[in-house]
Amino acid sequence: MTDPNAERDVEQADGFMNRIAKGGPVAAIAIVLVVVLLTGWLVGFLR
């Protein structure tokens, strides 16, 4: 039995990655910023 919800999630993830690829530099910069902020917050949180 395949879970239709899981398949839909995979499709959404693919669409998300495609959008990032089409978005080009702006999307890449936005993602890098989010990752940096998250890691900074986590490091501060763990201290």
C-alpha positions, -999 to +999 in steps of 0.1 A: +000+000+000+014+034-010+003+064+010-012+090-013-003+117+012+034+107+011+033+107-027+017+142-027+044+154-003+071+142-026+055+159-055+053+192-036+090+188-026+099+183-063+079+214-072+096+234-045+130+224-057+120+232-093+108+266-081+141+272-064+160+262-095+140+285-116+142+313-090+179+314-095+202+336-074+175+353-053+160+320-041+195+306-034+204+337-013+171+335+006+177+299+015+213+305+026+201+334+048+174+312+064+200+284+070+225+309+085+198+324+108+186+289+119+221+277+127+229+310+145+197+306+165+204+270+173+240+277+184+227+305+207+200+283+220+224+254+228+248+276+247 
